[in-house]
């Protein structure tokens, strides 16, 4: 059971996602939520690092948070899975511990 990393701030606000990507290991999952969903966009500041990380960790983005910010699913990088709140609950059940990055 890998760690679930929750990132709720955009790469423009903090270094939280960059630090998370440095520490996330094989079998871990990252969930981008709230303002963190901006990092899932194809041309985000950390797009190349995200593409490299997708090879070793599962990266998810909370679809309702994308919609709330007017971001279409087509704008999300290939390899990042859009999930619902139910998917968030399932990730929480299947991973542990859960770390929040601010």
C-alpha positions in Angstrom: 0.0 0.0 0.0 1.6 3.2 -1.2 1.3 6.8 0.1 -1.4 9.1 -1.1 0.0 12.6 -1.6 -2.6 15.4 -1.7 -1.5 18.6 -3.4 -4.0 21.5 -3.1 -1.8 24.5 -4.2 -0.7 25.5 -7.7 2.9 25.4 -8.7 2.8 29.2 -8.9 1.9 29.5 -5.2 4.3 27.1 -3.5 7.0 24.5 -4.1 4.7 21.8 -2.6 4.2 19.9 -5.9 7.9 20.0 -6.8 8.7 18.6 -3.3 6.0 16.0 -3.5 7.4 14.8 -6.9 10.9 14.5 -5.4 9.6 12.3 -2.6 6.9 10.2 -4.2 7.9 6.7 -4.8 6.8 3.7 -6.8 3.3 2.6 -5.8 2.4 6.0 -4.5 -0.4 8.1 -5.8 -0.7 11.9 -6.1 -4.1 13.7 -6.1 -4.2 17.2 -7.5 -7.1 19.1 -5.9 -8.3 22.7 -5.3 -5.7 25.0 -6.9 -3.4 22.1 -7.4 -5.4 21.1 -10.5 -3.6 23.8 -12.5 -0.5 21.5 -12.5 -2.4 18.9 -14.5 -2.6 21.2 -17.5 -0.5 20.2 -20.6 1.5 23.5 -20.5 1.9 23.9 -16.7 5.1 25.1 -15.2 6.0 21.5 -14.1 4.6 19.7 -17.1 7.9 18.0 -18.0 8.5 16.8 -14.4 4.9 15.6 -14.2 5.4 13.6 -17.4 8.5 11.9 -15.9 6.7 11.2 -12.6 3.8 9.5 -14.4 6.1 6.7 -15.2 6.5 5.7 -11.5 3.5 7.1 -9.6 -0.2 7.3 -10.4 -1.3 10.9 -10.8 -5.0 11.8 -10.4 -6.9 15.1 -10.6 -10.2 15.8 -9.0 -12.6 16.5 -11.8 -15.0 18.7 -9.9 -12.1 21.0 -9.0 -11.1 21.2 -12.7 -14.7 22.1 -13.6 -14.9 24.7 -10.9 -11.9 26.4 -12.5 -13.2 26.2 -16.0 -10.5 23.7 -17.1 -11.7 21.2 -19.7 -10.6 17.5 -19.6 -8.9 18.0 -22.9 -6.4 20.4 -21.3 -5.2 17.7 -18.9 -1.9 16.0 -19.6 -2.0 12.5 -21.0 -1.6 9.9 -18.3 -3.3 11.8 -15.5 -6.6 10.3 -14.5 -9.6 12.4 -13.7 -11.5 11.2 -10.7 -14.7 12.0 -8.8 -15.2 12.4 -5.1 -16.0 8.7 -5.0 -12.6 8.1 -6.6 -11.0 10.2 -4.0 -12.6 8.1 -1.3 -11.3 4.9 -3.0 -7.8 6.3 -3.2 -8.0 7.1 0.5 -9.0 3.5 1.3 -6.4 1.9 -0.9 -3.4 4.0 0.1 -1.8 4.9 3.4 -0.6 7.0 4.9 -2.0 10.1 3.5 0.2 13.2 3.2 -1.0 16.7 2.5 1.4 19.1 0.8 0.8 22.8 1.3 
